């Protein structure tokens, strides 16, 4: 077989390899996008947990402040 690829057969094979390689790269990019979406969902869950914690802490403090204020007004 000649060094140049033998009448184009090698070129077709390489083109197929390039297409397969491109599909693999696209699959990897899609997996990375999915991982990023999952990280964002986890960050949002963490923010929601923090909001719930703060909301849970603020209510008793607000009630206590209201009682303190009411007691001060009674004086």
Secondary structure as UniProt FT lines:
FT   TURN            3..4
FT   TURN            6..8
FT   HELIX           9..74
//
